[in-house]
Amino acid sequence: MGRERRQFPRVEVSWPVTMLTAQGPIHGEITNISLGGAFVHCLEEPDANEPFRMVITVPDSRRFIRATARVARSNIYNPDDADELSGIGVRFVDISEDDRQYIRELVSRLDESRIK
């Protein structure tokens, strides 16, 4: 069994995201999120060497989360497992305290509901 390397707990979500890159916008879906980053199911990959802006839509609310991120890992071109979604793991490098607090509360609420 592999050792968990994540610093922050993640929760499963299904949120649309647009990544604003020098190559143009890349659309995807956030499938899990934490205070430190997220996994984005997408078919294109931003430049791994450049930070990019993300605009995350939180369904059933009027909220958008805005962050600057970097690619931490990718399986777009060589997925480890055929059942695994293709996409990228991103690390947030800049996010407002309000958006960070929103994610913190969401993770706590969803994490508690899984335990019950």
Secondary structure, DSSP 8 states (H G I E B T S, - for coil): ------SS--EEEEEEEEEEETTEEEEEEEEEE-SSEEEEE-SS---TTS-EEEEEE-TTSS-EEEEEEEEEEE-SSS-SSTTS--EEEEEEEEE-HHHHHHHHHHHHHHHHHHH-
